[in-house]
Amino acid sequence: MLEYWPLILIGVVALALLIWSLVRQHARNQAQKTELQQLDFQPCGEQKAWLEEAVTRMEQNRRHRYEVREPKRLSGEPAVYFYVKVSHGGADDEPLVEEEVLFPLKRPPTAALLLTVKPSSIAPGFATKMLAGLATGPWDTQPDDLKRLEIPLALKGTNLLAAMGPPDANLYDLVDSSTLSVVQGLGDCGAMFVQFRDGWCAVSSSHSQTPFRLVELISRIRPLL
């Protein structure tokens, strides 16, 4: 019997981790449901097809197909959408699942732009340099028409990790400083990627690891609407 104790112990630990993960996920789902109700997001399933087209235009990636799940719209104007975005790549690839908020911009950038941000709790250093390099790497999830941009000296060491835009573009020529200031704060409410295109902005976060704090996020983007 003693020889089976390591296997039994491994099984008990694995079960405990599974239960902890399920409890944590349930708590997160309940918290998000409360936030959606507090903000007055309403289901808008009739706009699912339009949102999938909008996401596809935003992403500009011919290697991936995009699916929108559980779309909701914030009551009032302008239109602000929240949904789960699923990116389907190759047949052997796991779908990439993210939460995303999509909204129109009062002062849109002059060209398409993809920014990567971090929370203030992660201090600048080796880890952030690694993250910045990964964010602009030659992955098949990147937009087809955007290239890595140099971060201006004044923005180095801030919550802005990386930028992608038209080849040889200057970040300050694409977007105004007030918009950049808002974007730098979005990492503190769960955002990781901020994408601009055709007068719209999409703010996304990993669905399972860094969920949005929606109330704070919506408050922060108000100056951009």
N, C-alpha and C positions, 0 to 999 in steps of 0.2 A: 504493500500500500504506500509505503514511504516514497517509492520511486515516482509515484504519480503526483506528489505534492507540488512540484514546480509547474506542471501543466495545469493543475487546479488553481494555483495562485495566479498564473497568467490569465486564465479564464475569468477569475473573479475581478482582477484589475481591469481587463478589457470590458467586462460588463459594467463596472462602476464608471468607467470613462464614457461609455455609450449613454448610460442614464444621465450622467452629468451634462453631456452634450445636448441631449434631448430636452432636459429641463432648461438649460441656458437658451436654447433656440426658442422654446415655448415662451419664456419670459421676454425675449427680444421681440417676438411676434406680437405679444400682447402690448408691449410698450409702444411699438410702431402703430398698432391699431388705434391706441388711445391718441397718439399724436395726429394721425390722419383725421380722426373724428374732431379733435380740438381745432384743427386748421380748416375743417369743412372741405376736405377732398371727397369728391363724389365719383363713383364708377362711371366710366365713359367707354364702355365696350364698343359702341358704335364708331368710335374713332380709332380703333385698333389698326385697321388697314392703313389709314392715313399716317398714324404714328410710325408704323413699320417703314413706310416710304420715307418719312422725314428722317428717321434714324439711319436708313440706308444712304440718304443724301449726305447726312452729317459725317458718317464714317468714311465714305469714299474709298471703300475697300472691295475690290472685285473678287477677292478670294473667300469672302465670308458672306453668309446669309444671316439676316437679323430678324429676330422674333420679339414681339412685345407681349408681355403677360401682365394681367391684372392692372390695366391702365386706369388712372384716376385723374380728375381735373379739379383744380382748386376753384371754388366758387368765386364769381366775379371776373373782372377784367384787369389786366390782360390775362390771356390763357397761360396757366402754369400746369404742367403735366408731371405726374409721378408714375413710374412703371418699373417692372423688372425687364431688363434687356438681356436677351440670350443670343450670343454670337456663335453661329455654327460654322466651323472650318472644314477641315478634311474629314473623310469618313472615319478615320481612326482617332480623331481628336475629340477630347472631352469638350462639350459646350462651355463657353465662358459666360458666367451669370453675374450680372451687376444690377444694382439699383441705380436709377437715373431720374433726374429732374430736367425737364426741357421747358424753355421759356423764351419769348421774344425779347430783344434788347432795345433799350431806348437809344443807346449810342453804340452801334455795332462796330467791330474792328473793320479795317479797310480790306482785309483778306482773311482766308481761313487760318485758324490758329488752334493749336493744341497745347495746353499747359498742364504740367504735373505739379501738384502741391503736396505739402506734408503738414502734419500738426506741429504746433509750437513746442510740444513736449519732446520732440526729437531734435536734439541740438545739432547744429552744423558740424560736420566732421567726415571721417572716412566713410561711415555708413551712408550719409546723404550723398556723397560723391558717387558711391556705388549705385544707389537708387537712381540718381540722375542719368548715369550711363545706361542703366537698364531701360529707363523710360524712353530713351531716344534710340535704342538699338534697332538693328535691321530685322525686326520681327514681322511676321505676316499679319499681325493685328494692327499694324500702323496704317494710317491713311496713305493712299498711293501717291498723293500729290504734295505731301509735306516732308520737309527735311529738318534736321536739327538746327536750331538757332543758337547763337551765342547769347548767354545771359548778361545783360549790362552790369558793369561793375557795381553800380549802386544797389542792385537787386541780389547780389551774391551774399550768401549767408542769411537770406530771408526764407520764408516758407515756400517760395517759388523754386522748385527743384530743376525744372527743365522746360524747354519750349520747342515746339515744332511749327514751322510755317513755310511759306513759299521760299524756294532756294535763294540764298543771298539776301534775304530780307532783314531789316533791323526791327527788333521788337517794339521799340518806341514809335516807329513809323506805322505800326499796325494797330496799336491799341493805346488808349489814353491812360494816364497815371491813376486816375480815380478808379477805373475798372480794375487795373492791376492791384490796387490797394484792397478792393473787395475780394478779389480772387485769392489773395494771400491769406485771408482769414477763413476760407472755406475748408481748408484741411483740418481745422479745429472742430468741425462739426461732421466729420466722416468722409469728406470728399477726397478724391485722389486725382481725378482727371477733369479738366474744364475745357470744353471744346466749343469753338466759335465758327459759324459758317452761315452765310446767307441771311444774316440778321437774327439768327437764333443762337442760343447757348445751351449746351447739354453738360450737366454736372453729374459725374458718376462715381460710384464707390463699389468696392467688393461687397457682394451680397451677404456673405457669411462672416467675413472677418472684421470689416470696419463699417458697420451699418450707419446710415445717416442719423443724425439728431435733427429730425425734420423741422421742428419748431424753430430751432436756432438757424438752420440753413435758410429757410424761407425768409426769416428776418434779415439775414445778411445780404440776400440777393435783391431785396426791395429797391436799393438805389439803382440797380441796373434795369429795372422794369420800366 
